[in-house]
Amino acid sequence: MLKKNIPNAITCANLFSGCIGIVFAFKGNLETAAYFVILSGIFDFFDGMVARLLNVKSAIGKDLDSLADMVSFGFLPGVIMFQLLKASDYSSEYLPYLGFIITIFSALRLAKFNNDARQTEDFIGLNTPMNTLFICSLPFIAADYPQIISSSILLIAIIAITSFLLVSEIKIFSLKFSDLSWAKNKIKFIFLILSAILIAFLKFAAIPFVLVLYIALSVLHFRGATANNKI
């Protein structure tokens, strides 16, 4: 009985971290909120891995995972974008609420994932943790480039682009490993190595480049796989 609940406990830790991050985000402490997003992402990575290792995957665990992700990677990035728009050069007091469009499309993304048989191993559309990590990098970038992030037009463009990516038909490889073999996970290792190099040099400012790299490698990877299957 205890073994069965270990993955769910890790998922609840993801949810708890997301709740704390939301509190900090509403207080305007976006950098601390971002660190709790990272913590949520770590828990989200390991809950499924532990469930597979213990062979205790369940429908309840899947639903709980989506509910936790909705808080940590749906509502939280919406709050962060709300605060960024609030601090931008906006001219309407209602404009910051557009940040919650990210929350809406994250919900659509998670609902689509739970009911799409094509997404058992990889993703169709950008996954919510990666999108949230990108949104959370913006306050750090604003510290060095305030003139860029203070633009409400740019922030609205980011909302539109990321919302589209969340529900798009672009196939994205999953970063969850079934084993550590190079042959099966070559694209994942390449992505992680290149991402680590970017982050080492650029810190949080590297995240937008990591996102572009993730999508570009996914497109190349699956286009190559399709071409090989036709041969």
ABEGO torsion letter per residue (X at the ends): XAAAAAAAAAAAAAAAAAAAAAAAAAAGBAAAAAAAAAAAAAAAAAAAAAAAAAGABBAAAAAAAAAAAAAAAAAAAAAAAAAAAAABABABAAAAAAAAAAAAAAAAAAAAAAABAAAAABBBEBBAAAAAAAAAAAAAAAAABAAAAABAAAAAAAAAAAAAAAABABBBBBABBABABAAAAAAAAAAAAAAAAAAAAAEAAAAAAAAAAAAAAAAAAAAAAAAAAAX
